[in-house]
Amino acid sequence: MITFDLGLTENNLPWYCSCQRYETPELAYEAFVRLGDADPHGKLGVGVYRHQRIGLDKGAVLVSVVGLNRQTVKTAERILAGEETELHPDSWLELIKRRAAVVLDLGSKGMGAGHYRILHEGDGMKLP
């Protein structure tokens, strides 16, 4: 797990981030679904993303978690139980931006905290 500080304000809350790698896209998908099933109401308050690193991974073999609560990100890590993998800071920033955008969008539609599974076709989300 890493701590990612955006450094936007003096009292900025840090983001906690974890990326787990799997041997195959199918195993990554199973882990992604397992975490969603373990937290059906979104109580962990984390964003979970199945993705790949272009040029490094053959398919969506990564599952990353971002959140503002260290303990809930650690809980997600334990449920995912993959091989911890580092991402480039720009990739973490993209995932954090995605999490914030989704939370704001759902909130603007009157949807509160919860578990919302957003699936992407094919090999999942691709990060820069």
N, C-alpha and C positions, 0 to 999 in steps of 0.2 A: 504494500500500500504506500502511496505517496501522498504528501500534503501539497496542494497547489494553491498558492496565494495569488490572486489576481492583482493585488496591490492597487486597487482603485480608490480606496478610502483609508483613512487612518485606522478605523475600527473594522476593517474588512474581515468577514468570516472566511476561514480557509475552506477549500473544497478537499474532500478526501476521495482518492481515486485508486482503483485497482483494475488490473487487466489480467485475465486468465487465458492461457492458450491451451488448445486441444489438438490432438493428432489429426482429426478430420472435421470438416464442416458439420457433419452429422452429429458428432459428439458435442460440438459447440452449441448446436441447436438444442440438443437434449439438455445441456446445462442451462441454457437460456430459459427453456420451458420449465425446468425443475425449479429455478429460482422464482419464476412467476407463480408456479403452483404452491410453493412454500410461503408466498406472501400475496395471497389472492386479493387482499384489500389495500395493498400498497402501504402498509404500516411502516415499512422500512424507510420510505421516503427517499428512494434512490432512483436514478435513471440507469437503465440496463440496456446495453447496446451490443449486438452481435455484428461483427465487422471483420475487415481484413486490412492489412497494410499492402498497398499496391506495390508490386515489385518484390515483396518479401514473402507473402503468404499465398498459397494456392487455395483460394476460397476463404469463406468467412469462418476462420478457425479461432477467432478471438471473441471473448465476452468481457466487456468493460462495464464497470459500475462507477458512478459519480454521485456524491451526496455531501451534505453539510454536516452530517453526524458521523463521527469516526466509528462509533460502536456499530451502527447499522451497516456501514460499509464493510466492517470486519465480519459481521454476521453473513452478509452476502458472499464474501470471499469463501467462508467455510462451506456454504451451501454449494457454491460453484465448483470448488475443489479441483481446479485446474492447475496448470503450471504458471506461476506468476511471471509476467512478461512486462518489460518496460515499453512505454510509448514515447514518442517525441513530444516535447511540451506543446507544440502546435496541435497535435492530435488531441491531447487532453483538453486544450482550450476549445477545440471544435466540439468535443463531447459535452463540455460544460455549457457552451453556448446553445447547443441543441437541447439540453435538459431545461435550461432557463426558458427558451423559446416555447417548448412544449407546455411547460407549466403555465406560462403567461397566456398561451393560446387557449388551453383548457379552462383556465380561470375566466377568461373573457367570454367564454361560452356558458358560464355558470356551472361548470363541472368542478367539483371540489377535489380534495386529495383522494387518491385511490390508485388502483392498478389499471393501467390502460396499455394493452399490448398493441403496438404498432409494428406490423410486419412489413418487410420490404421483399419484393420479388427477387428471385434468383439467389445470388450469393450474399445478400444482406447489404448493409451499409458500407460504403467505401469511403475512407477518409483520405484527405490529401497527404 
